[in-house]
Amino acid sequence: MSQSHNTRIVLASRPQGRVKPENFRIEEQPIPVPGSGELLLKILLLSLDPYMRGRMDDAKSYAAPVAVNDVMEGGTVAEVVKSNHPDYVAGDIVLSHSGWQSYAISNGVGLRKLNSEAAPLSTAVGILGMPGFTAYTGLLTIGQPKPGETVVVAAASGPVGATVGQIARIKGARAVGIAGGPDKCAFIKNELGFDVAIDHRAPDFANQLKDACPNGIDVYFENVGGPVWDAVFPLLNTFARIPVCGLIAQYNSLDLSGNDRLPALMRDILKKSLTVRGFINREFVDQRPAFFEAMNAWLHSGDVKYREDIVDGLTNAPKAFIGLLDGHNFGKLVIKVA
Amino acid sequence: MSQSHNTRIVLASRPQGRVKPENFRIEEQPIPVPGSGELLLKILLLSLDPYMRGRMDDAKSYAAPVAVNDVMEGGTVAEVVKSNHPDYVAGDIVLSHSGWQSYAISNGVGLRKLNSEAAPLSTAVGILGMPGFTAYTGLLTIGQPKPGETVVVAAASGPVGATVGQIARIKGARAVGIAGGPDKCAFIKNELGFDVAIDHRAPDFANQLKDACPNGIDVYFENVGGPVWDAVFPLLNTFARIPVCGLIAQYNSLDLSGNDRLPALMRDILKKSLTVRGFINREFVDQRPAFFEAMNAWLHSGDVKYREDIVDGLTNAPKAFIGLLDGHNFGKLVIKVA
C-alpha cells in the first residue's frame, strides 16, 4: 500500500450471519484534498469495537448503518497534515471518527485535540475514550453498585468489562469477571484485582458462577448476551440493575429456537423489580468532565489498569475485527495505521 | 354467615394454571379477642387486585406467598370496634392489610386513619390508594412522559390503567388506552378523555394500535403482558420507557412455546436504548405526600376521574377475583364486606 494513496476499507456486502473477509474490500484512492475550512487528517490509530458489527446490518438502530461500498466507520486518532481551519495547524493530534482508512477530510466538527504527553494516544480510543466512558457511565449511572454488592461482567478482559470490574471494586462492590480461557482469567484476577474470575468455556460454568455469587447478583453489566445471560438470569437479586451495552454473542444471528424466554424475563422484571436498560454514550455526554477527572486520577493512582492489543497495519483490520467477534483479542483492539 | 363469627376465606390449594373456586375455602371462626395493645377491626371493604394471583403461587417474589390454609391477603378498610391501643378508639376508620375476612386483630403497625368525610372510603384502596399510587409513581418516575409523547396503557378501564392515561394527558402526552369491549373503550375515551381507545379483542388490534401511534410509543405502561406486548413491542421508540407493574395475561401460566422472543427484546433494549423496569410501591414511599397532594387536587379539579366496581358480600370474593383475572370487572374491584 503506497503512502501516496489513501487506503480505505469499505463494506463490500452485508454479512449473512458471521462476518467473513469478503464482506470487506480494500481500495486505494488518491489522497483527498481539503477545501476551505477543512483539514486533511492522516490516521495514526483505528479503534475496532464490537458495535461495528451492528453498523454492518441494514437494521434500524440508534445509528445509521454503513452503506455498502462506504468506508467502515470507526473512532480514530489522527495527525493534522494540512489545515485550512483556523483552530488547527499541521502537527496537531486529534481524536476523530474517520473510519477504516489512512487519510480523511474533516471540517473540524466533532474533533478533539489530544495531548500526546498527557497519556498514550491509544488511550483516547480506550480507557480514556469510548470504552472507558461506556463502562463508567453504564456502571455508575445505571448499575449504581453499592458497597458489598456483587457486580458481574463478561468479556472481562476487554476494555469495557475490565473497566467495569475495576470501578466496581473502587466503589466497594465485589467484582466477578467472566472471560475466555486461563490467560484472560489470570489477568483479570491477578492484574486487575477482580474478586473472582470464571472461564465461560468451563463445562460447569453456570455452577461456578453460582458459587462465585453466594449472595446473588446485584448488577449484571450486559455486554455479551448468549449463554452467559442464561447463567446470570436465575441469580439476579431483587432490585438488580442490568445496563445493556452489548450483545456480542448474538450479533451474528438471532436464534429464535428453543423455549420462549421472554415470559420468564418479564416475570422476573416484575417480581424482582429488575431494571434492564440499554444505553448509548451520547445520553451521558454531560458526564464527560467527571469521567476524565475520575479516570485520570484512577490511572495515576493505579486503581485502574488497562491492556491494549495493538495490531499493525490497516489492511489487517478485517481479520482482527473478525477475531474480535470471536474473542481472540486480549485487551482493547487498536489498529496501528501509521 | 353469622355476624357473631369471623368469616374468612383461606387459600385451600395452590392453583395449577387458572384459578378455580376450589382453590379457596370459606371458614367460620370465633371473632378474635384483642390482647394488650391490640385492636379488633371489623372489615368494611376489601380490595381485590391482580397481584394477589402471584401470592397464590409458591414462587420467589418480592413478597412471601400466602401459605395454604392461611387467610388470603389484601388491603382493607376497617372500623375499630375494640381498642387496647392508645392511638385508636372504637369508631375510628382505618386502612389496614387485614385480608379476606370480616374481622381481624391488629397491633396498630401499618394502619392509617381515614377521614370518611374527606373522600369516599373506597378510594383508600383505589384512586387514593395502592392502584392510584402505582399509576402515579410508575408513570412519572419511570415512564417520565413528556409533552407530545405517546403513552400506551392496557387494562385502561382498570384502576391503574385509567389513572395512568389521565396523568399522561395532564402531563401533555397523548394517551392511547387498550381495553376489552366497546363499553370500556367508550368509557376511557368519552369519560376519561383518552385520545384513542382500542379494543384488544378486535381482530386487527395490532394494526389499530399501529395506526393510533403514528409517531411510535414513548412510554408503555406494562400491566398485562401477553398479546398486547407483541403489538406494542415493534412500535417502541428509541429511549422508550417501560414501567412493569403487572402481567395479568401470563399469571395463570408461563407459555414457553413459540419462538424465543428474548433475543429480540435484548436487541431492541440495546439498539433503542430502552428502559424496562419492574417496580413495587415501597420503593417510592417517600413520594406518598406528593401523590396525595397531586391526586386530591386532580380529583377536585375533575382532571382525574375514577370508576369502582363494588361487589356485595365477602363470600363473593373468590368469584369476583376469578372474574378480575378474566377482565370481567369494570373499574376498581372492591368487596363490600360489611
HADDOCK unambig.tbl for C-alpha pairs under 7 A between the chains (distance, minus, plus):
assign (segid A and resid 61 and name CA) (segid B and resid 271 and name CA) 4.91 0.50 0.50
assign (segid A and resid 61 and name CA) (segid B and resid 272 and name CA) 6.20 0.50 0.50
assign (segid A and resid 62 and name CA) (segid B and resid 271 and name CA) 5.80 0.50 0.50
assign (segid A and resid 62 and name CA) (segid B and resid 272 and name CA) 5.98 0.50 0.50
assign (segid A and resid 244 and name CA) (segid B and resid 270 and name CA) 5.96 0.50 0.50
assign (segid A and resid 245 and name CA) (segid B and resid 270 and name CA) 6.24 0.50 0.50
assign (segid A and resid 246 and name CA) (segid B and resid 270 and name CA) 6.74 0.50 0.50
assign (segid A and resid 254 and name CA) (segid B and resid 263 and name CA) 6.27 0.50 0.50
assign (segid A and resid 256 and name CA) (segid B and resid 259 and name CA) 5.17 0.50 0.50
assign (segid A and resid 256 and name CA) (segid B and resid 260 and name CA) 4.62 0.50 0.50
assign (segid A and resid 256 and name CA) (segid B and resid 261 and name CA) 6.78 0.50 0.50
assign (segid A and resid 257 and name CA) (segid B and resid 259 and name CA) 5.87 0.50 0.50
assign (segid A and resid 257 and name CA) (segid B and resid 260 and name CA) 5.88 0.50 0.50
assign (segid A and resid 258 and name CA) (segid B and resid 260 and name CA) 6.21 0.50 0.50
assign (segid A and resid 259 and name CA) (segid B and resid 256 and name CA) 5.14 0.50 0.50
assign (segid A and resid 259 and name CA) (segid B and resid 257 and name CA) 5.85 0.50 0.50
assign (segid A and resid 259 and name CA) (segid B and resid 259 and name CA) 6.98 0.50 0.50
assign (segid A and resid 259 and name CA) (segid B and resid 260 and name CA) 5.66 0.50 0.50
assign (segid A and resid 260 and name CA) (segid B and resid 256 and name CA) 4.60 0.50 0.50
assign (segid A and resid 260 and name CA) (segid B and resid 257 and name CA) 5.86 0.50 0.50
assign (segid A and resid 260 and name CA) (segid B and resid 258 and name CA) 6.20 0.50 0.50
assign (segid A and resid 260 and name CA) (segid B and resid 259 and name CA) 5.66 0.50 0.50
assign (segid A and resid 260 and name CA) (segid B and resid 260 and name CA) 3.72 0.50 0.50
assign (segid A and resid 260 and name CA) (segid B and resid 261 and name CA) 5.80 0.50 0.50
assign (segid A and resid 260 and name CA) (segid B and resid 262 and name CA) 6.89 0.50 0.50
assign (segid A and resid 261 and name CA) (segid B and resid 256 and name CA) 6.75 0.50 0.50
assign (segid A and resid 261 and name CA) (segid B and resid 260 and name CA) 5.80 0.50 0.50
assign (segid A and resid 261 and name CA) (segid B and resid 261 and name CA) 6.51 0.50 0.50
assign (segid A and resid 261 and name CA) (segid B and resid 262 and name CA) 5.39 0.50 0.50
assign (segid A and resid 262 and name CA) (segid B and resid 260 and name CA) 6.89 0.50 0.50
assign (segid A and resid 262 and name CA) (segid B and resid 261 and name CA) 5.39 0.50 0.50
assign (segid A and resid 262 and name CA) (segid B and resid 262 and name CA) 4.72 0.50 0.50
assign (segid A and resid 263 and name CA) (segid B and resid 254 and name CA) 6.27 0.50 0.50
assign (segid A and resid 269 and name CA) (segid B and resid 277 and name CA) 6.48 0.50 0.50
assign (segid A and resid 269 and name CA) (segid B and resid 278 and name CA) 4.96 0.50 0.50
assign (segid A and resid 270 and name CA) (segid B and resid 244 and name CA) 5.96 0.50 0.50
assign (segid A and resid 270 and name CA) (segid B and resid 245 and name CA) 6.22 0.50 0.50
assign (segid A and resid 270 and name CA) (segid B and resid 246 and name CA) 6.71 0.50 0.50
assign (segid A and resid 270 and name CA) (segid B and resid 278 and name CA) 4.52 0.50 0.50
assign (segid A and resid 270 and name CA) (segid B and resid 279 and name CA) 6.61 0.50 0.50
assign (segid A and resid 271 and name CA) (segid B and resid 61 and name CA) 4.92 0.50 0.50
assign (segid A and resid 271 and name CA) (segid B and resid 62 and name CA) 5.77 0.50 0.50
assign (segid A and resid 272 and name CA) (segid B and resid 61 and name CA) 6.18 0.50 0.50
assign (segid A and resid 272 and name CA) (segid B and resid 62 and name CA) 5.92 0.50 0.50
assign (segid A and resid 273 and name CA) (segid B and resid 277 and name CA) 6.57 0.50 0.50
assign (segid A and resid 273 and name CA) (segid B and resid 278 and name CA) 4.05 0.50 0.50
assign (segid A and resid 273 and name CA) (segid B and resid 279 and name CA) 4.62 0.50 0.50
assign (segid A and resid 273 and name CA) (segid B and resid 280 and name CA) 6.75 0.50 0.50
assign (segid A and resid 274 and name CA) (segid B and resid 277 and name CA) 5.65 0.50 0.50
assign (segid A and resid 274 and name CA) (segid B and resid 278 and name CA) 5.30 0.50 0.50
assign (segid A and resid 275 and name CA) (segid B and resid 276 and name CA) 5.85 0.50 0.50
assign (segid A and resid 275 and name CA) (segid B and resid 277 and name CA) 4.21 0.50 0.50
assign (segid A and resid 275 and name CA) (segid B and resid 278 and name CA) 6.37 0.50 0.50
assign (segid A and resid 276 and name CA) (segid B and resid 275 and name CA) 5.85 0.50 0.50
assign (segid A and resid 276 and name CA) (segid B and resid 276 and name CA) 5.07 0.50 0.50
assign (segid A and resid 276 and name CA) (segid B and resid 277 and name CA) 6.07 0.50 0.50
assign (segid A and resid 277 and name CA) (segid B and resid 269 and name CA) 6.48 0.50 0.50
assign (segid A and resid 277 and name CA) (segid B and resid 273 and name CA) 6.57 0.50 0.50
assign (segid A and resid 277 and name CA) (segid B and resid 274 and name CA) 5.65 0.50 0.50
assign (segid A and resid 277 and name CA) (segid B and resid 275 and name CA) 4.20 0.50 0.50
assign (segid A and resid 277 and name CA) (segid B and resid 276 and name CA) 6.07 0.50 0.50
assign (segid A and resid 278 and name CA) (segid B and resid 269 and name CA) 4.96 0.50 0.50
assign (segid A and resid 278 and name CA) (segid B and resid 270 and name CA) 4.53 0.50 0.50
assign (segid A and resid 278 and name CA) (segid B and resid 273 and name CA) 4.05 0.50 0.50
assign (segid A and resid 278 and name CA) (segid B and resid 274 and name CA) 5.30 0.50 0.50
assign (segid A and resid 278 and name CA) (segid B and resid 275 and name CA) 6.36 0.50 0.50
assign (segid A and resid 279 and name CA) (segid B and resid 270 and name CA) 6.62 0.50 0.50
assign (segid A and resid 279 and name CA) (segid B and resid 273 and name CA) 4.61 0.50 0.50
assign (segid A and resid 280 and name CA) (segid B and resid 273 and name CA) 6.75 0.50 0.50
